[in-house]
Amino acid sequence: MKTVLIVAAHPDDEILGVGATAARHVSCGDAVYAFILGEGQTSRGAHREDTGKEVVDALHQNTLESAKAIGFRDVFFADFPDNRFDEVDLLDIVKAVEEKIRELKPQIVYTHYSGDLNVDHQYTARAVLTATRPIGDYCVEELYAFETLSSSEWNFDYSAQPAFCPNVFVDISKYYAQKEKAMQCYVSELCAFPHPRSLAGMDVLSRTRGMEAGMERAEAFMLLRKSVK
């Protein structure tokens, strides 16, 4: 049995990026956890305080309902300000991730691609890379970056960072229905097609990634580091 940790910036990123692969891990007997760094939704008003606590609480309840569909062992929230991670000391985010890694001791970690358009995704990726650096008696053996609909594919500025280019494809044909059920729990986050963060958008991406690797459906990742001891 492996311990798997998904570190995501916002509620629903853990499903969009790695939901079906997480369900596959669960089916194999792995203990899968999600750590959501940002509170979600508070960037949608002019000011963070414009969004009431009840809105965030409802979103987090959606997360817990979604987690049941996948089979997460537990979900944790850090409540950093939504789409304002650049206003937080990066060290504070790193320490939050380090603490969760010390607690859970995961062998496998999934997180955002550092070239995503969303600033919170970028900071999450940097924090995870720092927190999982192979120093001393480190536990993380495999580190993967996932793509996130409406962020990975919307970063058209490739001058500083190349586009998401996966080199690992996971067959999710048997687990896609769980991913779809989990995403349907996020009633405030789903959009109508052709917005990519939609059920139809998820369907298109899973089939596209599947075609690239000779599968019916796939989730795609960039392998950032794999340690063979």
Sine and cosine of phi, psi and omega as CSV:
sin_phi,cos_phi,sin_psi,cos_psi,sin_omega,cos_omega
0.00,0.00,0.70,-0.72,0.06,-1.00
-0.96,-0.29,0.43,-0.90,0.17,-0.99
-0.97,-0.24,0.79,-0.61,-0.09,-1.00
-0.88,-0.48,0.74,-0.67,0.04,-1.00
-0.84,-0.54,0.80,-0.60,0.10,-1.00
-0.96,-0.27,0.87,-0.49,0.01,-1.00
-0.96,-0.29,0.93,-0.36,-0.08,-1.00
-0.85,-0.52,0.45,-0.89,-0.02,-1.00
-0.97,0.23,-0.64,0.77,-0.14,-0.99
-0.71,-0.71,0.43,-0.90,0.17,-0.99
-0.85,0.53,0.79,-0.61,-0.02,-1.00
0.97,-0.23,-0.37,0.93,0.04,-1.00
-0.89,0.46,-0.56,0.83,-0.02,-1.00
-0.92,0.40,-0.43,0.90,0.04,-1.00
-1.00,0.02,-0.73,0.68,0.00,-1.00
-0.84,0.54,-0.67,0.74,-0.12,-0.99
-1.00,0.07,-0.60,0.80,-0.19,-0.98
-0.55,-0.83,0.30,0.95,-0.10,-1.00
-0.85,0.53,-0.75,0.67,-0.05,-1.00
-0.96,0.29,-0.58,0.82,0.07,-1.00
-0.91,0.41,-0.59,0.80,0.08,-1.00
-0.88,0.48,-0.69,0.72,0.03,-1.00
-0.89,0.46,-0.60,0.80,0.05,-1.00
-0.91,0.42,-0.68,0.73,0.06,-1.00
-0.85,0.52,-0.71,0.71,-0.02,-1.00
-0.86,0.50,-0.67,0.74,-0.02,-1.00
-0.90,0.44,-0.41,0.91,0.03,-1.00
-1.00,0.05,0.00,1.00,0.02,-1.00
1.00,-0.05,0.13,0.99,0.01,-1.00
-0.97,0.23,0.48,-0.88,0.09,-1.00
-1.00,-0.03,0.91,-0.42,-0.12,-0.99
-0.92,-0.40,0.77,-0.64,0.00,-1.00
-0.82,-0.57,0.46,-0.89,0.11,-0.99
-0.85,-0.53,0.67,-0.74,0.06,-1.00
-0.85,-0.52,0.94,-0.35,-0.05,-1.00
-0.99,-0.15,0.90,-0.43,-0.12,-0.99
-0.98,0.18,-0.61,0.79,-0.08,-1.00
-0.98,-0.18,0.47,-0.88,-0.06,-1.00
-0.95,0.31,-0.51,0.86,-0.03,-1.00
1.00,0.08,0.57,-0.82,0.18,-0.98
0.94,0.33,-0.35,0.94,-0.10,-0.99
-0.96,0.27,-0.05,1.00,0.07,-1.00
-1.00,-0.02,-0.03,1.00,-0.12,-0.99
-0.99,0.12,-0.28,0.96,0.12,-0.99
-0.99,-0.14,0.06,-1.00,0.01,-1.00
-0.90,0.43,-0.53,0.85,-0.02,-1.00
-0.73,-0.68,0.48,-0.88,-0.03,-1.00
-0.83,0.56,-0.65,0.76,-0.07,-1.00
-0.96,0.29,-0.11,0.99,0.05,-1.00
-0.93,0.37,-0.39,0.92,0.00,-1.00
-1.00,-0.08,0.87,-0.50,-0.06,-1.00
-0.95,0.32,0.39,-0.92,0.00,-1.00
-0.86,0.51,-0.54,0.84,-0.04,-1.00
-0.91,0.43,-0.50,0.86,0.03,-1.00
-0.93,0.36,-0.72,0.70,0.02,-1.00
-0.91,0.42,-0.66,0.75,0.02,-1.00
-0.88,0.48,-0.65,0.76,0.01,-1.00
-0.91,0.42,-0.63,0.77,0.03,-1.00
-0.90,0.43,-0.67,0.74,0.01,-1.00
-0.93,0.38,-0.51,0.86,0.10,-1.00
-0.92,0.40,-0.61,0.79,0.11,-0.99
-0.85,0.52,-0.65,0.76,0.02,-1.00
-0.87,0.49,-0.70,0.72,-0.02,-1.00
-0.93,0.38,-0.59,0.81,0.07,-1.00
-0.92,0.39,-0.66,0.75,0.03,-1.00
-0.89,0.46,-0.64,0.77,-0.02,-1.00
-0.87,0.48,-0.56,0.83,0.01,-1.00
-0.91,0.42,-0.59,0.81,-0.01,-1.00
-0.91,0.41,-0.50,0.86,-0.01,-1.00
-1.00,0.01,-0.61,0.79,-0.05,-1.00
0.98,-0.22,0.43,0.90,0.06,-1.00
-0.84,0.54,0.63,-0.77,0.08,-1.00
-0.93,0.38,-0.62,0.78,0.04,-1.00
-0.24,-0.97,0.34,-0.94,0.06,-1.00
-0.78,-0.63,0.69,-0.72,-0.01,-1.00
-0.85,-0.52,0.52,-0.85,-0.01,-1.00
-0.84,-0.54,0.70,-0.72,0.05,-1.00
-0.98,-0.20,-0.41,0.91,0.09,-1.00
0.91,0.42,0.60,0.80,0.19,-0.98
-0.95,0.33,0.43,-0.90,-0.12,-0.99
-0.92,0.40,0.75,-0.66,-0.09,-1.00
-0.88,0.48,0.80,-0.60,0.01,-1.00
0.83,0.56,0.45,0.89,0.04,-1.00
-0.71,-0.70,0.44,0.90,0.00,-1.00
-0.87,0.49,-0.42,0.91,0.01,-1.00
-0.95,0.31,-0.14,0.99,0.09,-1.00
-1.00,-0.10,0.00,1.00,0.00,-1.00
-0.95,-0.31,0.63,-0.78,0.10,-1.00
-0.86,0.51,0.79,-0.61,0.00,-1.00
-0.82,0.58,-0.58,0.82,0.00,-1.00
-0.85,0.53,-0.59,0.81,0.01,-1.00
-0.91,0.42,-0.62,0.79,0.03,-1.00
-0.94,0.34,-0.68,0.74,0.04,-1.00
-0.84,0.54,-0.73,0.68,-0.04,-1.00
-0.90,0.44,-0.59,0.81,0.04,-1.00
-0.90,0.44,-0.68,0.73,0.02,-1.00
-0.93,0.36,-0.67,0.74,0.03,-1.00
-0.85,0.53,-0.68,0.74,-0.02,-1.00
-0.89,0.46,-0.67,0.74,-0.01,-1.00
-0.93,0.36,-0.58,0.82,0.04,-1.00
-0.92,0.38,-0.65,0.76,0.06,-1.00
-0.89,0.46,-0.60,0.80,-0.04,-1.00
-0.95,0.32,-0.71,0.70,-0.15,-0.99
-0.99,-0.10,-0.43,0.90,-0.03,-1.00
0.79,0.61,0.84,0.54,-0.02,-1.00
-0.96,0.27,0.58,-0.81,0.13,-0.99
-1.00,0.06,-0.43,0.90,-0.05,-1.00
-0.81,-0.59,0.74,-0.67,0.03,-1.00
-0.78,-0.63,0.71,-0.71,0.11,-0.99
-0.89,-0.45,0.65,-0.76,0.07,-1.00
-0.45,-0.90,-0.07,-1.00,-0.07,-1.00
-0.94,0.34,0.37,-0.93,0.17,-0.99
-0.98,0.20,0.71,-0.70,-0.10,-1.00
-0.93,0.36,-0.25,0.97,0.00,-1.00
-1.00,-0.09,0.21,0.98,0.04,-1.00
-0.90,0.45,0.40,-0.92,0.03,-1.00
-0.93,0.36,-0.62,0.78,-0.09,-1.00
-0.93,0.37,0.77,-0.64,-0.07,-1.00
-0.91,0.42,-0.58,0.82,0.02,-1.00
-0.91,0.42,-0.60,0.80,0.06,-1.00
-0.89,0.46,-0.67,0.75,0.00,-1.00
-0.88,0.47,-0.72,0.69,-0.02,-1.00
-0.93,0.37,-0.60,0.80,0.05,-1.00
-0.88,0.47,-0.72,0.69,0.01,-1.00
-0.87,0.50,-0.70,0.72,0.00,-1.00
-0.91,0.42,-0.65,0.76,-0.01,-1.00
-0.91,0.41,-0.67,0.75,-0.01,-1.00
-0.93,0.37,-0.66,0.75,0.05,-1.00
-0.86,0.51,-0.64,0.77,0.01,-1.00
-0.94,0.34,-0.70,0.72,-0.08,-1.00
-0.94,0.35,-0.39,0.92,-0.05,-1.00
-0.97,-0.25,0.24,0.97,-0.02,-1.00
-0.87,0.50,0.64,-0.77,-0.12,-0.99
-0.98,0.19,0.99,0.16,-0.02,-1.00
-0.87,-0.50,0.75,-0.66,0.08,-1.00
0.90,0.43,-0.68,-0.73,-0.05,-1.00
-1.00,-0.01,0.93,0.37,-0.08,-1.00
-0.99,0.15,0.46,-0.89,-0.07,-1.00
-0.97,-0.25,-0.42,0.91,-0.12,-0.99
-0.97,0.23,0.90,-0.43,-0.03,-1.00
-0.99,-0.12,-0.49,0.87,-0.03,-1.00
-0.72,-0.69,0.74,-0.67,-0.02,-1.00
-0.77,-0.64,0.83,-0.56,-0.07,-1.00
-0.81,-0.58,0.54,-0.84,0.14,-0.99
-0.96,-0.29,0.72,-0.70,0.04,-1.00
-0.95,-0.31,0.30,-0.95,0.06,-1.00
-0.99,-0.11,0.49,-0.87,-0.05,-1.00
-0.79,-0.62,0.90,-0.44,0.02,-1.00
-0.81,0.58,0.70,-0.71,-0.02,-1.00
0.98,0.19,0.21,0.98,0.10,-0.99
-0.65,-0.76,-0.78,0.63,-0.02,-1.00
-0.90,0.44,-0.71,0.70,-0.09,-1.00
-0.99,0.10,-0.17,0.99,-0.02,-1.00
-1.00,-0.08,-0.04,1.00,0.05,-1.00
-1.00,0.04,0.99,-0.11,-0.04,-1.00
-1.00,0.01,-0.01,1.00,0.03,-1.00
-1.00,-0.03,0.99,-0.10,-0.05,-1.00
-0.99,-0.11,0.17,0.98,-0.06,-1.00
-0.93,0.36,-0.59,0.81,-0.05,-1.00
-0.99,-0.16,-0.50,0.87,-0.09,-1.00
-0.61,-0.79,0.77,-0.64,0.02,-1.00
-0.93,0.37,0.28,-0.96,0.04,-1.00
-0.91,0.41,0.39,-0.92,0.06,-1.00
-0.83,0.56,0.84,-0.55,-0.08,-1.00
-0.77,-0.64,1.00,-0.04,-0.12,-0.99
-0.95,0.31,0.52,-0.86,0.10,-1.00
-0.77,-0.64,0.11,0.99,0.08,-1.00
-0.73,-0.69,0.79,-0.61,0.00,-1.00
-0.84,-0.55,0.82,-0.57,-0.04,-1.00
-0.95,-0.30,0.82,-0.57,0.01,-1.00
-0.94,0.35,0.91,-0.41,-0.04,-1.00
-0.91,-0.41,0.29,0.96,-0.09,-1.00
-0.81,0.59,-0.62,0.78,-0.04,-1.00
-0.99,0.13,-0.18,0.98,-0.15,-0.99
-0.87,-0.49,0.00,1.00,-0.07,-1.00
-0.90,0.43,-0.59,0.81,-0.01,-1.00
-0.87,0.49,-0.58,0.82,0.05,-1.00
-0.92,0.39,-0.65,0.76,0.03,-1.00
-0.88,0.47,-0.71,0.71,-0.01,-1.00
-0.90,0.44,-0.68,0.73,0.03,-1.00
-0.89,0.46,-0.66,0.75,0.01,-1.00
-0.90,0.43,-0.66,0.75,-0.03,-1.00
-0.93,0.37,-0.52,0.86,0.02,-1.00
-0.90,0.43,-0.33,0.94,0.06,-1.00
-0.93,0.37,-0.40,0.91,-0.05,-1.00
-1.00,0.05,0.96,0.29,-0.13,-0.99
-0.90,0.43,-0.47,0.88,-0.04,-1.00
-1.00,0.01,-0.16,0.99,-0.09,-1.00
-0.97,-0.25,-0.44,0.90,-0.01,-1.00
-0.94,0.34,0.64,-0.77,0.02,-1.00
-0.87,-0.50,0.14,-0.99,0.03,-1.00
-1.00,0.01,0.64,-0.77,0.09,-1.00
-0.87,0.49,0.65,-0.76,0.30,0.95
-1.00,-0.02,0.25,0.97,0.15,-0.99
-0.86,0.51,0.72,-0.69,-0.06,-1.00
-0.91,0.42,-0.46,0.89,-0.01,-1.00
-1.00,0.06,0.92,0.40,-0.03,-1.00
-0.62,-0.79,0.27,-0.96,0.03,-1.00
-0.89,0.46,-0.63,0.78,0.03,-1.00
-0.92,0.39,-0.62,0.79,0.04,-1.00
-0.89,0.45,-0.66,0.75,0.07,-1.00
-0.87,0.48,-0.68,0.73,-0.01,-1.00
-0.88,0.48,-0.73,0.68,-0.01,-1.00
-0.88,0.48,-0.73,0.69,-0.05,-1.00
-0.91,0.42,-0.67,0.74,-0.03,-1.00
-0.90,0.44,-0.60,0.80,0.03,-1.00
-0.96,0.27,-0.61,0.79,0.04,-1.00
-0.89,0.46,-0.75,0.66,0.03,-1.00
-0.90,0.44,-0.57,0.82,0.07,-1.00
-0.89,0.45,-0.71,0.70,0.01,-1.00
-0.86,0.51,-0.59,0.81,-0.02,-1.00
-0.90,0.43,-0.37,0.93,-0.08,-1.00
-0.83,-0.55,0.23,0.97,0.05,-1.00
0.96,0.29,0.55,0.83,0.00,-1.00
-0.81,-0.59,0.28,-0.96,0.07,-1.00
-0.92,0.38,-0.74,0.68,0.03,-1.00
-0.61,-0.80,0.52,-0.86,0.04,-1.00
-0.49,-0.87,0.44,-0.90,0.31,-0.95
-0.96,-0.28,0.63,-0.77,-0.12,-0.99
-0.91,-0.42,0.57,-0.82,-0.07,-1.00
-0.64,-0.77,0.37,-0.93,0.21,-0.98
-0.97,-0.23,0.85,-0.52,0.08,-1.00
-0.97,0.26,0.89,-0.45,-0.03,-1.00
-1.00,-0.03,-0.60,0.80,0.03,-1.00
-0.32,-0.95,0.65,-0.76,0.12,-0.99
-0.68,-0.74,0.85,-0.53,-0.03,-1.00
-0.97,-0.26,0.83,-0.56,0.04,-1.00
-0.95,-0.32,0.93,-0.37,-0.06,-1.00
-0.98,-0.18,0.00,0.00,0.00,0.00
